[in-house]
């Protein structure tokens, strides 16, 4: 029975970790990114902010029905050696010649996925296709956010190689769910991205530098907590399940010196900047003409004020 309980626990954490940042965080990242957009894009995106928020998790939902979806969310940089970004060609065709498509898909394609959805969004803007713009924007934001998760940049994605199983869900789900209401989200103005593929690789390179800290700090923290202190029962949907305790998650976040908050803020900044750059590359079409006259505009005035002050934002629905 004890062994079954342990397997059940790790099974729960594995399911949670499949949701990348967790549904909560992905929704928040996409939602806050809307507020960073310039005036000529703001009305359109704010009118559809609920769609952008709710559909931020579509790529994770597709993982359950599309076997090709999983590789789009990560890049196992350490598979390619100690200096993977010096070794890996940035362009797909060159990388494919060097490693084969099968190998690239096995160890993750998130930088190329970001590039693909970027150019799809440029086309959607040119076509003035409202539905496609919203769908692609939501998807692009998801993959950009995934590229900011350190454990998406390593073969040791869930601590399974270092006896730290469950760390994936701890970093990207448990910590932000508990603490992100106190994060500051005013990320400043968008910036134009001249080369989307180069920018995607830059994100992955920066994120990969965080991998060692994510693993080492948790391993050190584990030595200071007993099992009873490390885990606690928490509510997930309608069920009570074993998860990392508030004390452990808080101590872990503190040891990381705000890394999770920084990565969320970076995700927000990059997402809004990729949206903006795609719009610019499409010739800056008038998005106000694409708004349905009957569309109900949500009242986000109070939320906007909180965002500008860098205060807590309302929690997205799960």
SEMITOR-341675 format. One record per atom (N, C-alpha, C, CB): residue in one letter; x, y, z. Coordinates in steps of 0.05 Angstrom, whole numbers, plus 5000, padded with zeros to 4 digits. Glycine has a CB too. Example, Ala and Ser with C-alpha at 12.3 -4.5 7.8 and 13.67 -1.06 7.14 Angstrom:
residues 2
a526448865156 a524649105156 a526449345156 a522649115181 s525749555142 s527349795143 s525850015157 s528249885114 
***
This chain:
residues 318
x501749765000 x500050005000 x501750255000 x498150005024 x504050245015 x505750475016 x506950534989 x508050435037 x507750334975 x508950374948 x506850484929 x510050114937 x504350384931 x502250484914 x501650784919 x499650324918 x501750854945 x501251134952 x503451314940 x501151174982 x505951224941 x508151374930 x507851404900 x510851244937 x507151194887 x506751204858 x504451394851 x506250934846 x502351384867 x500051564862 x500851854865 x497751494881 x502451914885 x503352184890 x505052284866 x505052194916 x506952134858 x508652224835 x506952234810 x511052044831 x504952064808 x503152084784 x501652344783 x501251844784 x500752434807 x499252684808 x501152914800 x498152734836 x503552914811 x505453134804 x506253124775 x507953114822 x506352884763 x507052864735 x504852984717 x507552574727 x502352934725 x500053044710 x500153354712 x497452934720 x500653454736 x500753734740 x503053854723 x501253804770 x505353724723 x507653834709 x507253834679 x510153684716 x505453674668 x504953674640 x503653934630 x503153434632 x502554084649 x501254334642 x503254574641 x499054394662 x505654524633 x507754724632 x507654914656 x507654884607 x507255174651 x507155354674 x504855294692 x507055644664 x503155114685 x500655084699 x498555264686 x500955144729 x496055174685 x494055324671 x493855604683 x491355184674 x494055634709 x493855894722 x495956084711 x494155864752 x498456004710 x500656184702 x500456254673 x503256064708 x499856064656 x499656124627 x497456324622 x499055864611 x495256304636 x493056494632 x493956774642 x490556394648 x495256784664 x496057044674 x498157174656 x497257014703 x500057024646 x502057134628 x500757254603 x504156914620 x499057104590 x497657214566 x496057454573 x495956994553 x494657444595 x492857664602 x494357924607 x491157594627 x496557904623 x498058144630 x499458254605 x500058084652 x500258074587 x501658164562 x499858354546 x502357924545 x497258324548 x495358494533 x495758784543 x492458404538 x496258824569 x496459094580 x498959244571 x496259084610 x500959094561 x503459224553 x503459314524 x505759024557 x501259254510 x501159324481 x500659624477 x498959164468 x501659734455 x501360014449 x498360074442 x503160104426 x497760334442 x494960424439 x493660304414 x494860724437 x494960294391 x493760204366 x493059914366 x495560264343 x494059764385 x493359484388 x491659424412 x495859314389 x491759614431 x490559564457 x487559514457 x491059804475 x486059674442 x483159644443 x482259364432 x481759864426 x483559284410 x482859024399 x483458794419 x484458984373 x485858794430 x486658584448 x485058594474 x489658594453 x484558824484 x483058844509 x480158764506 x483159134521 x479058814482 x476358724476 x476158414478 x475358824448 x478358294469 x478457994468 x480257874490 x479357904441 x480658024511 x482457934532 x481657674545 x482758154553 x479057624547 x478157374559 x478857134542 x475157384565 x478657174515 x479456954497 x482356904499 x478657024468 x484057114498 x486957094499 x487756944525 x488257364497 x486257004547 x486856884573 x486156594573 x485357034595 x483656534566 x482656254569 x484056064549 x479656254564 x484756164526 x485955984506 x488955974508 x485156074478 x490056094528 x492956074533 x493855784538 x493756254557 x491955624546 x492655344554 x491955144532 x491155264579 x491055234509 x490355054487 x492654864479 x489455204463 x495054954477 x497254774469 x497654544489 x499854924466 x497254594515 x497454384534 x495254184531 x497554494563 x492854274525 x490554094521 x491053914497 x487954254518 x492354024477 x492853874452 x494753644457 x493954054430 x496453664478 x498353454484 x497053184490 x500153534507 x494553194498 x493152944505 x491952804480 x490953004525 x491852944458 x490552834434 x492452834409 x488052984427 x494652984411 x496553004388 x499352924397 x496453294377 x500252694388 x502852594397 x505152774387 x503352314386 x504752944367 x506853114357 x507053374372 x506353174327 x505153424390 x505053684404 x507153714425 x502353724416 x507853494439 x509553514463 x512253644458 x509953244474 x513553574436 x516253674430 x516353974426 x517453534407 x514054104421 x513954384415 x514354554440 x511254454402 x514254434464 x514254584489 x516954604503 x512354454507 x519054474492 x521554464506 x523954444487 x521654224526 x526354464498 x528754424483 x530854324502 x529754684468 x531554064500 x533453944519 x536254024511 x533153634519 x537054264519 x539654374510 x541954204519 x539954654522 x541854094543 x544153944553 x544653684538 x543853884582 x542753594523 x543153354506 x545353404486 x540553274492 x545753654479 x547653724458 x550353814469 x546553954441 x550953744494 x553553794505 x553654024524 x555453834483 x556154094533 x556554304553 x556054584542 x559354294564 x556354614516 x555954884503 x553954844480 x558655004494 x551554774486 x549554704465 x548954924446 x547054604478 x548955174455 x548055394438 x550255484419 x547155624455 x552655394424 x554855444406 x554955224384 x557555464420 x553855004392 x553954764374 x551554744356 x554154514391 x549154824366 x546654784352 x546155004331 x544354774371 x545854934305 x545155134285 x542355244291 x545155014257 x541955504288 x539355624295 x537255564274 x539655914298 x537955554249 x536055504228 x535355204226 x537055604201 x532755144222 x531854864223 x533254694202 x528854864218 x533454784178 x534654614157 x537554534163 x534454754130 x539054724174 x541754674181 x541954474204 x543254934187 x540154524224 x540154344247 x539254064239 x538254454269 x537354044221 x536353784211 x538553634197 x533953824193 x540153774181 x542353644167 x544453534187 x543753844148 x544753674209 x546753594228 x545853374247 x547653834244 x543253384254 x542253194275 x539953014267 x541353354299 x538553074245 x536152934235 x533653044248 x536452634239 x531453044234 x528953144244 x527952974267 x526853144221 x528352714266 x527452534288 x528852614314 x528052244281 x531452664313 x532852734337 x531953014348 x535852744332 x531653204330 x530753464338 x528053454351 x530753664314 x526253304340 x523553274352 x523653134378 x521753124333 x525452944381 x525652794406 x526552974429 x527552564403 x528453154424 x529553324445 x528453614445 x532553324442 x526353654430 x524953914433 x525354114412 x525554024459 x523254264405 x523354454382 x522254724389 x521854334359 x522154794415 x520755044422 x521755294408 x520955084451 x524355334403 x525155584389 x523955604361 x528155604388 x523955374347 x522855374320 x519855394320 x523755114305 x518555284341 x515655314344 x514955604348 x514655144368 x516455754364 x515956034368 x516156184341 x517956154388 x518256124325 x518556244299 x516156184281 x521156154286 x515355934281 x513055854264 x510556004270 x512555554267 x509856024296 x507456164304 x507756464300 x506756104333 x510156564302 x510556854296 x509756924267 x513456934301 x510756764248 x510156824220 x507356764213 x512056674202 x506156574228 x503256524224 x501656764233 x502356264240 x502556884255 x501157124265 x501457364245 x502157204293 x503857394234 x504257604214 x502157564191 x507157594202 x501957314182 x499957254160 x497157314169 x500256964151 x496457244193 x493757294204 x493157594204 x493457174231 x495057754212 x494758044212 x494358144184 x497158184225 x495958044165 x495758134137 x492958054126 x497958004120 x492057824133 x489457724124 x487057864138 x489257424127 x487758014159 x485658144175 x483557944185 x484258374159 x484557714194 x482857494203 x482757504234 x483957214193 x480557614244 x480357654273 x480657394289 x477657774280 x479157194281 x479256934295 x482056814295 x477256734282 x483356824272 x486056704270 x488056864286 x486856694241 x487857134286 x489657304302 x489457224331 x488857604298 x487057194341 x486757134370 x487756854376 x483757154377 x487156664359 x487956394364 x491056364364 x486756204343 x492256484343 x495156474341 x496556624363 x496056574314 x495456854370 x496657014392 x496656854418 x495057274396 x494456724424 x494256564448 x496356334448 x491456444452 x496556194425 x498455984422 x501356074424 x498055834396 x501956294410 x504756404411 x505556474439 x504956644392 x503756604454 x504356674482 x504956424499 x502056814494 x503656204493 x504155964509 x506955854504 x502155744501 x507755844479 x510455734474 x512655914483 x510755684444 x512256174481 x514256364492 x514556324522 x513356654485 x512256294536 x512356254565 x513855994571 x509556244577 x513355784556 x514655524561 x517655554558 x513655314542 x518555714539 x521455754535 x522855894558 x521955904509 x521256004576 x522356134600 x522455954625 x520756384607 x521655704622 x521655514644 x524355354643 x519255314642 x526055384663 x528655254662 x528554954658 x530155304687 x526554824670 x526354534668 x525354444640 x524554424689 x524754634623 x524054574595 x526654574578 x522054764584 x528854624591 x531454654576 x533354424584 x532654924582 x532454214596 x534254004605 x532953734603 x535054054634 x534553534598 x533553254598 x532653174626 x535753064588 x533653304646 x532853244674 x530453414681 x535253304694 x528453404664 x526153594664 x524453564689 x524453544640 x524553344703 x522953314727 x524653214751 x520653124723 x527253264749 x529053174770 x529352874772 x528053274796 x528452734751 x528552434752 x531352324751 x526952324729 x533252484741 x536052394740 x537652454765 x537352514716 x536452604783 x537852684808 x536152634833 x538652984806 x534252454830 x532552384852 x531052624863 x534152244874 x530052794845 x528553034853 x525853034839 x530053294847 x524652794836 x522152774822 x520052964833 x521152484823 x518653104816 x516553284824 x517453574824 x515653214852 x519953634819 x520953904820 x519754084798 x524053914818 x519053954776 x517854094754 x515254244763 x517153904730 x513554094776 x511054204785 x511454404808 x509153984794 x513554354824 x514154544846 x514954814835 x516454424863 x516754814815 x517755074805 x515555224789 x520155024787 x514255094771 x512555234752 x509655244759 x512955124725 x508755084779 x505955074786 x505455154815 x504754804781 x506755004833 x506255054862 x507155324871 x507554834879 x509555404864 x510655664872 x508955894861 x513555704863 x508455914835 x506856144825 x503956144835 x506856144795 x502755904838 x500055904848 x499856014876 x498855614847 x501855964892 x501856054920 x502656354923 x503655884937 x504656434906 x505956694911 x505556904890 x508856644914 x504556844867 x504657034845 x502557264848 x504156894819 x500757244867 x498957474872 x500557714883 x496757394891 x502957664892 x504657884903 x506857954884 x505757794930 x506857844860 x508857924840 x508058194828 x509157714818 x510058334817 x509558584803 x509658534773 x511558804811 x507758634758 x507458564730 x507758794711 x504858434726 x508559024720 x508959254702 x511559214688 x508859524718 x511459104664 x513959034649 x514959254631 x513458784634 x513559474630 x514459694612 x513459664584 x517459704613 x514659814566 x513759824538 x514759584522 x514660084525 x513259524501 x514159304483 x516659394467 x511859234463 x518059204457 x520359264439 x520059114413 x523059194453 x521059224392 x520859104366 x522958884363 x521159304343 x522158644354 x523958414351 x524658394321 x522558154361 x527058444315 x527958454288 x528258174276 x530658594286 x529057984292 x529457704283 x528157514303 x532557644279 x525757424297 x524257254317 x525656994324 x521557194306 x526956864305 x528356614311 x530756674329 x529256474285 x532256874323 x534556954340 x533657024368 x536057184327 x531357154370 x530357234396 x529456984412 x527957424394 x528256794398 x527356544411 x529756394422 x525856364391 x531956384407 x534356244416 x535556404440 x536356224394 x535356664439 x536456824461 x534956764487 x536257124455 x532256734485 x530656664508 x531556394519 x527656654500 x531856194502 x532655924510 x535355924523 x532655734486 x537156084512 x539856094524 x539856214552 x541756264505 x538356424555 x538056554582 x536756364602 x536456814580 x534756224593 x533256044611 x535055804619 x530755934597 x536655704600 x538355474606 x540355544628 x539855394581 x541155794630 x543055874651 x541855834679 x543956164647 x539255814681 x537955784707 x537655494716 x535155914706 x538255304699 x537655024705 x539154934730 x538454854681 x541754984732 x543354884754 x542254994781 x546254974751 x541555244782 x540455364806 x537855234814 x540055674803 x536055194795 x533455064800 x533854794814 x531955034774 x535754644805 x536254374816 x537854374842 x537654194796 x540054524842 x541754534866 x540454644890 x544354694860 x538954864887 x537654994910 x535454814922 x536455254902 x534054664905 x532054484916 x533354244930 x530254374893 x535554144919 x536953924932 x537954004960 x539253824914 x539054244962 x540054344988 x537754395007 x541554604984 x535454494997 x533154555014 x531954295025 x531054714999 x531954085009 x530853835017 x532153725042 x531053634994 x534653785046 x536153685069 x535353815095 x539153725065 x533854035093 x533054185117 x530154135125 x533554475113 x528753975109 x525853925115 x525453625118 x524154025092 x523853555138 x522953275140 x520753225120 x522053205169 x520052975115 x517952915096 x515253035104 x517552605093 x514753035130 x512253155140 x512153455136 x511853095170 x514453585137 x514653875132 x514553945103 x517053985146 x515653765087 x515953825058 x513253795043 x517953635046 x511553615052 x509053565037 x506653615055 x509053275027 x504453675041 x501853715056 x499553655037 x501654015066 x497253615048 x494853565031 x493853835021 x492653415047 x493153844996 x492054094984 x489854024965 x494354254969 x488154214959 x485754154942 x486454204913 x483354334951 x485954004896 x486354034868 x483653964855 x488653844857 x482254164846 x479554114835 x477754024858 x479653904813 x476553794855 x474753694876 x476253494894 x472353554863 x478853444890 x480253244905 x482353374923 x481553054886 x482853244946 x485053314963 x487453124956 x484353284993 x489653244949 x492053094940 x494453184956 x492453114910 x496453014957 x498953084969 x500553254951 x500552824977 x501653474961 x503153664945 x505253794963 x501353884933 x507053954952 x509054094968 x507654284987 x511054244950 x508654305011 x507454475031 x507954775024 x508554415059 x506354945036 x506655235032 x509455315042 x504455385047 x510255205065 x512855275077 x515155205058 x513255145104 x514954965046 x517054865029 x517155035003 x516754575022 x514855074991 x514755234966 x515755514970 x511955234955 x515055634993 x515855904999 x518855925004 x514356015024 x519955725018 x522855715023 x524355674997 x523455495044 x523255504980 x524555454954 x524655714937 x523055234939 x522355854936 x522256104921 x524256304932 x519456214922 x524456314958 x526256504971 x529156434964 x525956515001 x529756184963 x532556094956 x533256164928 x532855794961 x531256184910 x531656254882 x531856554877 x529456134865 x531456704899 x531757004897 x529957124875 x534657074892 x527457034874 x525557154856 x525657054828 x525857444856 x526956834823 x527256734795 x524556684781 x528856474795 x522656564795 x520056504783 x518656764774 x518256334802 x518756964792 x517557214785 x518957344761 x517557414809 x521557334761 x523057454738 x522357314712 x526057434743 x522157044713 x521556894688 x518656954679 x521956594693 x516856984698 x514157064690 x514057334677 x512257054714 x515457524689 x515557794678 x516857794650 x517157984697 x519057644647 x520357624621 x518457494600 x522957454623 x516957294609 x514957174591 x512957374581 x513556934605 x511957534599 x509957744593 x511157944573 x508957884618 x513558044579 x514858234562 x515358134534 x517458324574 x516357884532 x516957774506 x514357714491 x518557514509 x512257614504 x509757554491 x508557804478 x507757434510 x508358014493 x507258264482 x509058374459 x506958474504 x511658344462 x513458444441 x513358274416 x516358444452 x512958014418 x512557854394 x509957924380 x512657544402 x507857964396 x505258044383 x505658304368 x503058064405 x506858494382 x507258764370 x508958744345 x508658944390 x511058594345 x512858584323 x511558444299 x515458424330 x509858244304 x508458114282 x506458314269 x506857874293 x505258474285 x503358684275 x504958884258 x501958824299 x507258974267 x508859164252 x509759034226 x511359244269 x510658784226 x511558654202 x509358604182 x512958394209 x506858604192 x504558574175 x503558834163 x502258444190 x504959054170 x504259314159 x502459484177 x502959284133 x502259404202 x500659544222 x497759594213 x501959814228 x496259374207 x493459404199 x491859534222 x492359134191 x489659664214 x487859794234 x486259574247 x486060004220 x487059504272 x485659294286 x482859364296 x487359194309 x482459624299 x479759714308 x477559644288 x479860014313 x478359624263 x476359544243 x475659244244 x477459614215 x477259094259 x476758814261 x475058734285 x479458664262 x474358934301 x472758884325 x469858874317 x473159104347 x468558664325 x465658634320 x464158854336 x464658354329 x462458994321 x460959214334 x459259124357 x459159354313 x458558864357 x456858754378 x458458624400 x454958544366 x461158634397 x462758504418 x462558654444 x465658504408 x462258494465 x462058604492 x464858664503 x460558424511 x465458914509 x468058984519 x468158944549 x468859274511 x469858774560 x469858734589 x470858974604 x471658494596 x469859024627 x470659254644 x473259174658 x468459334664 x475459274648 x478059204660 x479459464670 x479859064639 x477959674674 x479159924683 x480559894709 x476960134685 x479359764728 x480659724754 x483159544752 x478659604775 x482859344736 x485159164731 x487459314718 x484258924713 x486859494699 x488859644686 x490359824706 x487659814664 x488859944724 x490060124744 x491959964762 x487860254761 x491059724770 x492859554787 x495359474772 x491259304796 x495059414746 x497359334730 x499359564729 x496459254702 x498359804723 x500160034720 x501760094746 x498560284712 x500460024769 x501760074794 x503659834802 x499660114816 x503559634786 x505159394792 x503959234815 x507959474799 x501359254818 x500059114840 x499058844831 x497759284851 x497758704850 x496658444845 x494358464826 x495758304872 x494058254809 x491958244790 x489958024799 x492958184761 x487358044789 x485457834796 x486357564786 x482657904784 x485857364801 x486657094793 x484956994770 x486556894817 x486256874749 x484756754728 x483256514738 x486656674705 x481056444724 x479656194731 x481355964723 x476856184716 x481055744738 x482655504733 x481555344710 x482855324758 
***
